């Protein structure tokens, strides 16, 4: 059953439920509503998975037609959408074809997003922004990212997955429940976060490639800053463990962390904590930090890769006059999941805010994400006194 049919069924059930008086009828109606809502969520996920599968096949050159439509025609639509999208930002009149394609594609892409009057950025621009974000770096790439196609929902994520092997099956027998993996049901609720970029009208009149490049760098940096803050704020809720030197790091790795987590552990520092460890030597006068043979720009501590972030991102804490710098040890990918709605949208105005008086265009950007702990025991938030 397609989404539209499911929504119609839901409205029909709600309408029939009005005026019910008997407790058993009300209870049955509630169960029906719950059931149909669950079907809607499932159908949304199935459709999102299908879209991603089709996109992967297109990129791999394995498909020439989709539902009777030529791939070339779809690519042409994407180009028309992009042209229309930038005409919207510039405040220009859209052609009939652009208006049709922009309305069609934007409505389809944003069907599960709260209406905000914005226009979702073109797919090729999203790809370019992701590539820029990887160049700039950020905590986002150390945590687990779960792509979602709905504003809210949940995911069943297995904790300590390495501990639960598949069970050997005997024909005719069920899988023993006591051996089944233990899943955490992690709910997510996507939040909208936005900002304003003042753009000179002269830049808007420039070539689309230049405008797109300008926007991409800004959007990439703002997205990184937003997600860095979300991750740092979440990490900040953890209890702090005192770290004095290499022996304390070894204690965390060998005792506090589960052996399965230790195998995948990394160490995250800021500039202050890295600077302190970078000067430490062992009894043979050798520096404790070693070069990573697989990455010449990275150091190892006790065999674990060290990731260094700016003090502006991962701040040193002032504890009643004593400065304590972060030394986070463990697996951030096992500890934290970032739910990414992948629905970045833009909207421009020449008359709102201060745009009119300053002869410029102000572009509002909105990103959508949520972040949750999955297994907070997978990391230890250490601090070293400076």
MOVEN-V595115 format. One line per field, one symbol per residue. ss: DSSP state (2 for helix, 1 for strand, 0 for the rest). burial: b if it has 24 or more other ideal C-beta (glycine too) atoms within 12 Angstrom, else e. A space follows every 50 residues. Layout:
BEGIN
ss->???
burial->???
END
This chain:
BEGIN
ss->00222222222222222000002222222222222222222222222222 22222222200000110011222222222222222222220000022222 22222222200000000011002222222222222200222201111000 01111111002220000000000000222000111111101111111111 22220002222222222222222222222222222000011100022222 22222200222220011111222222220010000010011100111111 10011111100000001110011111111102222111110000111110 000000000111111111111110022211111110
burial->eebeebeeebeebeeeeeeeeeeeeeeebeeebeebbeebbebbbebbee beeebeeeeeeeeeeeeeeeeeebeebbebbbbbbbbbbbeeebeeebee bbeebbeebbbbbeeeebbbbbbebbebbbebbeebebbbbbbbbbbbbb bebebebebbbeeeeeeeeeeeeeeeeeeeeeebebebebebbbeebbbe eebbeeebeebbebbbebbbbbbbbbbbbbbbebbeebeebebebbebbb ebbeebbbeebbebbbbbbbebbbebbeebeeeeeeebbbeeeeeeeebb bbebbbbbbeeebbbbbeeeeeebbbbbbbbbbbbbbbbbbbbbbbbbbb eeeebeeeebbbbbbbbbbbbbbbbbebbbbbbbbb
END
